[in-house]
Structures are given as structure tokens and as C-alpha cells.
Amino acid sequence: MISDIMEKWHFKAKSNPKDISKKIESALESVKGLVFNMNYNKNDLTTFMVRKRILYPWYLFFFNSIVVNGKLLKTKRENETLVEVSFNQHFLWKSVIFSDIFVGFGILITFILQEDFNVFMFIIGSIFFLVGVILWISIQKKHERNIQEYKTLFSEILKI
């Protein structure tokens, strides 16, 4: 299902975690429309989160709706950092798709359990269910394009 859509990307960068975090921070903080958080831990672990700001529901259709979570881990080699990045679908997309599918499925179950045949309920339930399934399929395709955008962005920032 859509909650299982999570892709991980691992690579090594030839710099220390502090330098890499500064590069990412300076490159992404200036971009308008992004929500960016960087957390520094005591154990040489730096985490960050990046996502597009979604102000209106219709932004989901046009903007990149991936939430990026990353870790910068110091390796045993000096001046080398392991970068782990995971890409998740935005919570609003998950809720829209699941609510459509469950409402449609609920209406169809109600239709099946009723004794009298109501064509209108069948049509409404089918529409909700089909819209949810079509959204889920289209989001699968959009998900891959959005991930590639972020991979390109990070590759340009870190010059890998």
C-alpha cells in the first residue's frame, strides 16, 4: 500500500558531517516554499528533514509531496560521511487516498448488505472507490519522479 512506499538512498560523501550539514543547510534554507529542519546530536549524528510546504489542498497535485528524512553519519575514515536519505509520501496524500478508498468500500458494503437495490448508492460508492484507486496508481508514478528531483538536488548540493 501507499504507507509502504519508502525508498532509501545511501551514499558516501568526501567531507565531514559538519561541512556537509552546512552545505545542505545553506543551500536549502534559501529556497522559498521548503520546510527544512536540521538536528545535531551528541553522537556525531546529524538528522535533517525536508518537504515542500503545502498551504492549500490542491498543492498536492502540483508540488513535490515527498518528505525527505536524512542522516549524516561519521565513518571510520577521516573526512568521509555516510549519508542515508529516506523518501516518504506526505501524510496528506495518504489520508486523501485511504479516506477515498474506505468511504467507497464502506458505501459498497452497505449497498451489498441492504435488502432493497439502490443504484444511486452503488454509483456513489463505486466512484469514491475508483477515485481512490486511480489516485493511488497515479501517486505511484508521481512518487518516482519526485524522488528523482530530490536525488538530483542533493547530488548537485553535495557534488557526488
Secondary structure in CASP SS format (residue, H / E / C, confidence):
PFRMAT SS
TARGET T0000
AUTHOR 0000-0000-0000
METHOD secondary structure of the structure
MODEL  1
M C 1.00
I H 1.00
S H 1.00
D H 1.00
I C 1.00
M E 1.00
E E 1.00
K E 1.00
W E 1.00
H E 1.00
F E 1.00
K E 1.00
A E 1.00
K C 1.00
S C 1.00
N C 1.00
P H 1.00
K H 1.00
D H 1.00
I H 1.00
S H 1.00
K H 1.00
K H 1.00
I H 1.00
E H 1.00
S H 1.00
A H 1.00
L H 1.00
E H 1.00
S C 1.00
V C 1.00
K C 1.00
G C 1.00
L E 1.00
V E 1.00
F E 1.00
N E 1.00
M E 1.00
N E 1.00
Y E 1.00
N C 1.00
K C 1.00
N C 1.00
D C 1.00
L E 1.00
T E 1.00
T E 1.00
F E 1.00
M E 1.00
V E 1.00
R E 1.00
K E 1.00
R C 1.00
I C 1.00
L C 1.00
Y C 1.00
P C 1.00
W C 1.00
Y H 1.00
L H 1.00
F H 1.00
F H 1.00
F C 1.00
N C 1.00
S C 1.00
I E 1.00
V E 1.00
V E 1.00
N E 1.00
G E 1.00
K E 1.00
L E 1.00
L E 1.00
K E 1.00
T C 1.00
K C 1.00
R C 1.00
E C 1.00
N C 1.00
E C 1.00
T E 1.00
L E 1.00
V E 1.00
E E 1.00
V E 1.00
S E 1.00
F E 1.00
N E 1.00
Q E 1.00
H C 1.00
F H 1.00
L H 1.00
W H 1.00
K H 1.00
S H 1.00
V H 1.00
I H 1.00
F H 1.00
S H 1.00
D H 1.00
I H 1.00
F H 1.00
V H 1.00
G H 1.00
F H 1.00
G H 1.00
I H 1.00
L H 1.00
I H 1.00
T H 1.00
F H 1.00
I H 1.00
L H 1.00
Q C 1.00
E C 1.00
D C 1.00
F C 1.00
N C 1.00
V H 1.00
F H 1.00
M H 1.00
F H 1.00
I H 1.00
I H 1.00
G H 1.00
S H 1.00
I H 1.00
F H 1.00
F H 1.00
L H 1.00
V H 1.00
G H 1.00
V H 1.00
I H 1.00
L H 1.00
W H 1.00
I H 1.00
S H 1.00
I H 1.00
Q H 1.00
K H 1.00
K H 1.00
H H 1.00
E H 1.00
R H 1.00
N H 1.00
I H 1.00
Q H 1.00
E H 1.00
Y H 1.00
K H 1.00
T H 1.00
L H 1.00
F H 1.00
S H 1.00
E H 1.00
I H 1.00
L H 1.00
K C 1.00
I C 1.00
END
